[in-house]
Amino acid sequence: MDCGRTGHRRHPDAPEGCLSMTSTERPASSTSPSKTAGRLAVWAALWRSSTERMDAQTAAASNDALRLPRPPGVFRLFFARHLWILDWAVVAVFALPAAGYLVGAFVTGRNDVAALVAASVAALALIVVTVALRFRRAHPLVLVAAVGLSFVAMGSTFGGSLLPAALFGLYGAAVYASVRAAWISFGALALILATVTLISTGVDLAETTGMSLTFGFLMLVFLLIGVNVGNRKRYVEALLDRATQLVRERDQQALLAAANERARIAREMHDIVAHSLTVMVALADGADVSVERSPERARDAIRQVAETGRTALADMRVVLGVLAEPHGGPVAAVEPVLTGPQPSHNDLAALVNAYRSAGMVIRFSVSGAVPLDAGLELTVFRIVQEALTNSLRYAPDPKHAAVSIVYSSGGVSIVVDDEGQSETGAPSIGTGKGLIGMRERAAAYGGTVEAGHTNAGGWRVRATLSTPDTKERS
């Protein structure tokens, strides 16, 4: 509200000094300013508690987990929760027969050094493949590479024991890696298998072709099964990822809507409270000074205080009405249905007269055709209200101000001039939200607000707004 200035506010008939008022003071009468201030403080507390409730509801919404159905079937549910049991079962299915095959081949084979070396190499290769098989989910291509190298190292004598590992490797590559990697792995293993078999069996093409076709067919079957399962797995993961993104976007939209609603309510409350209390305190000071020498004038000032307070209470009910909305989640609506009319262009004259009643001397002029846009009219009203509130609060006595509003086909120009900051009295420190609120309102209509000292030593607020609709009214 301060627009970057400090100073104090005083009625022309009031003595030097400033009036301090807190929300904890007990009201002396139903028509006193502190009575209205106390009511406004109660509604401010209601607003704070309501926004805290909105925060809690929004946080609860953001904690909603993506609820998925349980895997069907008792066994699928069990293995989904205990994958390590399934992994070790696969290792046992491969390792035990492979070890038995290796021992049998060694016992029935030649008992020389070459056979012992071949058996040792085969045993080492089986150990490597077994370890790779245990971690096939995280590193499926490592298992394929281990199987291929073991085929080369073991040859056709012990290579048959690697067939189960090759099948698991191709299946894992298709499910946990990619379809492209699985087909490349299939081609590499088929080539290695055919080459090793051909070299080991010499020129017996019938035997080589039969073994290669048998192994190749089994690998192709497991590869196709893996491709089908992997494609379905990736499709389900994509659906889950999209659903998670939608939940996250929903929560973010709720948070943004809650933040926008709190900012809107805070801005409206600031405009209403700052304007109303400033005028009420100025009128109360004047009534206090003139109560003995001009009782009629004092009574008129008190009536103005009561009227201003009633108007402020009605405006506060409009602003806070949305917080009592029981439906709609964290934020019932960013722009709720209001229970009363919002200020418009037709209320500007009454606004200026209210400040004149508080002791200001104001020159007011309007030119051009007013656009048919209620939001734009409200923005113009609030900017003029905030600028005049600052003039009443900070400008020296007697307080002079000039308000000029020019409507054109391209937008609206608002200029409010006063005589600058008072040099007497204690400083009045504002929150700085007034200028921020004016700029936010102007930005909503593609406009800007500039506030600063003039060359003559006064203070000027200049706002420019864009017209959203080309229709006009006279």
Residue, then its C-alpha position, 0 to 999 in steps of 0.5 A: m500500500d505504501c508505493g515506496r513512500t513513508g509518511h503519516r496521515r492526518h485529517p485537516d482538522a486533526p492535531e499533529g500526531c497519528l492514531s494507533m489502533t490494534s485488532t486486540e482493542r475492545p470496541a467502545s461502541s458499535t459505531s467506533p472505528s475500532k469496532t469495525a477494525g475488530r470485525l475485520a481482524v476476525w475475518a482476517a483470522l478466518w482467511r488465514s485459517s481457511t488458507e491453512r485448510m486449503d494448504a492441508q487439503t492440497a497437500a493431502a491431494s498431492n500425497d495420493a498414490l497411484r493405486l494399482p490392482r494387485p497381480p492376479g493369482v496367488f502364485r503371481l502375487f507371491f513371485a511379484r513380492h519375492l522376485w529373489i526366490l524366482d531368480w534363484a530357482v532359475v539359477a538352480v534349474f540351469a546350474l544343477p543339470a549343467a553341473g551334472y552334464l559336465v561331470g558326466a561328460f568328464v567321467t565318460g571322456r578321455n582321462d588325459v591332460a587336455a580333457l582335464v583342461a577342457a573340463s576346468v575351462a568348462a567349469l569356470a565358464l559355467i560359474v561365470v554364466t551362473v553368476a550372470l544368470r542370477f543378475r539377468r534382470a539388471h544386466p541381460l546383455v551381460l548374460v548373453a555375452a557370457v553365454g557366447l564367450s562360453f560357447v567359444a571356450m567350451g566347444s561342442t563337447f560341453g556347449g550343450s549345457l549352455l542352451p538353457a542359459a542362452l534361452f534365458g538370456l534371449y528372453g531377458a534381452a527382449v523383456y528387460a533390454s529392447v527388441r532390437a538388442a534381443w534380435i542382435s543377440f539372437g543373431a550373434l548367438a546363432l552365428i557363434l553356435a553354428t560356427v563352433t558346431l561346424i568346427s567341432t564336428g568337421v565336415d558332417l554337414a547333416e549333423t551340424t545342420g540338425m544341431s544348429l536348426t534345433f538350437g536355433f528353433l528353441m532360441l527363436v521360440f524363447l526370443l518371440i515369447g520374450v518380445n511379446v512379454g517385453n512389449r506388453k511390459r513396456y506398454v504397461e509401464a508407459l501407461l503407468d508413467r502417463a498416469t503418474q504424470l497426470v496425477r502430478e500435473r493434477d496436484q501441480q494445478a491444484l497447488l497453482a490454483a490454491a496459490n492464485e486464489r490466496a493471492r487474489i484474496a490477499r490482494e482484495m483484502h489489502d485493497i478493502v482494508a487499506h482504503s476503508l481503515t484509512v478513510m475511517v481513521a481520517l474521519a474519526d480524527g476530524a470528528d474528535v477535533s470538531v466534536e465541541r465546536s461543530p457537533e453537526r460536522a462531527r456527527d456527519a463524520i461519524r455517520q461517514v465512518a459507519e457507512t464506510g465500515r458497513t461497505a467494508l464489511a460487505d466487501m469482506r463478505v464478498v471476498l471471503g465467501v469463497l472460503a466457506e464453500p464446502h465443495g470443490g476440493p482444495v480450491a472451489a473455484v479460482e473466480p467464485v460466484l460473488t454474492g454482491p456487485q463488484p465496483s465498476h466505472n460508475d462507482l468512481a465518482a462515489l469513491v472520489n467523494a468518499y476521499r473528499s469527505a475525508g478532507m482531500v481536495i481532488r480534481f477528477s476527470v474521465s474521457g473516452a468511451v468505457p469498454l464493456d469489460a467488468g474486470l477492466e472496470l474493477t481493475v481501474f477502480r482498484i488502482v485509483q482507490e489504492a493511489l488515493t489511499n496512499s495520497l490520503r495517508y502520505a501527502p501533506d495537508p491540505k491534501h490535493a490530488a488529481v485523477s485523470i482517466v483516459y479511455s481509448s480504442g487501444g486501452v486505458s491510461i490512469v494518472v494520479d498525482d499528489e503533492g508528495q510525502s509529508e515532512t512532519g509527523a512520525p513515519s507510517i510504514g506500509t507493507g509494500k503490497g499496494l504497488i505490487g497489487m496494482r502491478e499484478r492487476a495491470a499485468a493481467y490486462g497486459g499493462t504496466v504501473e509506474a510510481g515515483h517522484t515528479n520534477a515538482g516534488g510530488w508523487r505520480v502513479r501512472a498505469t496503462l491497461s490494454t482493452p480486451d474487447t473492442k466493444e464500447r459503451s457511451 
